Amino acid sequence: MLTLEIRLQSLLSLFLMLLTISQLHAQKVGYIDTDYILDQLPEYKDAQGQLDAISAEWQAQLEKRYQVIDQMYQDLQAEEILLTDDMKRKRIEEIKEKEQDALEYQKKKFGIEGELFKERQKLVKPLQEKVYKAIKEVARASGYAIMMDKAGSTTLIYTNPKYNKSDAVLKKLGYDVENPSEF
């Protein structure tokens, strides 16, 4: 009796899997490459340039802070034998405070919820939403049930270029595509 139940469960599982596969097979699937699409948008390039400039400025300021810390540490090592224990302890505390300040600055500028993240949200998110809207419109107009992103974490081993809808999304966004993508 137990083996009959296991066989029935196995058959039922197989049936459900085949049913799911047949349903997926009937769906129209396309893909896009958001990296390619965004690289074609001048406003994205401008936003990326602004972010790079801000990041470079903040990185330079951070490096200056660490140079000061390195110099303080070198000075301590050079003068260590001349310092009393109390003076040495004060210097070490000053270095630790400077290191903590540098870490806080780094977190404030580059952290998960830092200023660079917020600036990226402000500059890039509206463009991403615009692209998403165009993707959705292309998918609906073309009857695609699923649109995958080749640029994302989904690994597409092989893609037939005729199903690449990146240029259709760019056209929907109002951009002429001189050299259609050939992936």
C-alpha positions in Angstrom: 0.0 0.0 0.0 2.8 2.4 0.9 4.6 1.8 -2.4 1.4 2.5 -4.3 1.0 5.8 -2.5 4.6 6.7 -3.3 4.0 5.8 -6.9 0.9 7.9 -7.1 2.7 10.8 -5.5 5.5 10.4 -8.0 3.1 10.3 -10.9 1.2 13.3 -9.6 4.5 15.2 -9.2 5.6 14.3 -12.7 2.2 15.3 -14.1 2.3 18.7 -12.3 5.9 19.3 -13.5 5.0 18.5 -17.1 1.9 20.7 -16.9 4.1 23.6 -15.6 6.7 23.0 -18.3 4.0 23.0 -21.0 2.5 26.2 -19.6 5.9 27.9 -19.6 6.6 26.6 -23.1 3.5 28.3 -24.3 4.6 31.6 -23.0 6.4 34.1 -25.2 9.8 35.1 -23.8 12.1 37.9 -24.8 15.2 39.5 -23.3 16.8 42.9 -23.0 20.2 44.1 -21.9 19.8 47.1 -19.5 23.5 47.8 -19.6 23.3 48.3 -23.3 20.1 50.3 -23.1 21.5 52.6 -20.4 24.8 53.1 -22.2 22.8 54.5 -25.1 21.1 57.2 -23.0 23.0 60.5 -22.9 21.3 61.4 -19.6 22.6 58.2 -18.0 26.1 59.0 -19.2 25.8 62.5 -17.7 24.5 61.1 -14.4 27.3 58.6 -14.3 29.8 61.3 -15.0 28.4 63.4 -12.1 28.6 60.4 -9.8 32.1 59.6 -10.9 33.2 63.2 -10.2 31.6 63.3 -6.8 33.1 60.0 -5.9 36.5 61.0 -7.0 36.4 64.2 -4.9 35.3 62.3 -1.8 37.8 59.6 -2.4 40.6 62.2 -2.6 39.4 63.8 0.7 39.4 60.4 2.3 42.9 59.6 1.1 44.1 62.9 2.5 42.7 61.9 5.9 44.5 58.6 5.7 47.8 60.4 4.7 47.5 62.5 7.8 47.0 59.4 9.9 50.0 57.7 8.3 52.1 60.7 9.0 51.0 60.8 12.6 51.9 57.1 13.0 55.3 57.6 11.4 56.0 60.6 13.7 55.0 58.5 16.7 57.3 55.7 15.7 60.2 58.2 15.1 59.7 60.0 18.4 58.5 57.0 20.5 61.7 56.6 22.5 61.7 60.3 23.5 58.0 60.3 24.7 56.8 59.5 28.1 54.1 56.8 28.5 51.4 59.5 29.0 52.5 61.4 25.9 52.6 58.2 23.8 49.1 57.2 25.0 47.8 60.6 24.1 49.3 60.4 20.6 47.9 56.9 20.1 44.4 58.2 21.2 44.7 61.0 18.7 45.6 58.6 15.9 42.7 56.3 16.9 40.3 59.3 16.9 41.5 60.3 13.4 41.1 56.7 12.2 37.6 56.7 13.6 36.8 60.0 11.9 38.1 58.7 8.6 36.0 55.6 8.9 32.9 57.6 9.8 33.6 59.9 6.8 33.9 56.9 4.5 30.7 55.4 5.8 28.9 58.7 5.5 30.0 59.2 1.9 30.3 55.6 0.6 28.3 53.5 3.0 25.1 51.5 2.2 22.9 54.5 3.0 25.7 57.0 2.3 25.6 60.2 0.3 26.9 58.5 -2.9 24.0 56.0 -2.7 21.5 58.8 -2.2 22.9 60.8 -5.1 22.8 57.7 -7.3 19.2 57.2 -6.3 18.4 60.8 -7.2 20.2 60.8 -10.5 19.8 57.2 -11.9 16.6 55.9 -10.4 14.3 58.1 -12.6 16.1 56.9 -15.7 15.8 53.3 -14.6 12.1 53.8 -14.0 11.7 55.3 -17.5 13.5 52.3 -19.0 11.4 49.9 -17.0 8.2 51.6 -18.2 9.4 51.3 -21.8 10.3 47.6 -21.3 6.9 46.9 -19.9 5.2 48.7 -22.9 7.4 46.8 -25.4 6.6 43.5 -23.7 2.9 44.2 -23.7 2.8 45.4 -27.3 4.7 42.4 -28.5 2.8 39.9 -26.4 5.8 38.8 -24.2 4.8 37.2 -21.0 8.4 37.2 -19.7 11.3 39.7 -20.4 14.6 38.7 -18.9 17.6 41.0 -18.4 20.8 39.8 -19.9 22.8 42.3 -17.9 21.5 41.2 -14.5 22.4 38.2 -12.4 20.4 35.9 -14.6 22.8 33.9 -16.6 21.7 33.4 -20.2 24.1 30.9 -21.7 22.7 31.4 -25.2 20.4 34.0 -26.6 19.0 34.2 -30.1 19.4 37.8 -31.2 15.9 37.9 -32.7 14.4 37.8 -29.2 16.6 40.7 -28.0 14.2 43.6 -27.5 16.8 46.2 -26.3 16.6 48.2 -29.5 12.8 48.2 -29.3 13.0 49.6 -25.8 15.4 52.3 -27.0 13.0 53.2 -29.9 10.2 53.3 -27.3 12.3 55.8 -25.3 12.6 57.9 -28.5 16.2 57.1 -29.4 17.3 56.1 -32.9 19.4 53.1 -33.0 22.2 53.5 -35.5 23.9 50.1 -35.0 21.3 47.6 -33.7 22.7 45.4 -31.0 24.0 42.0 -32.2 24.7 39.9 -29.1 
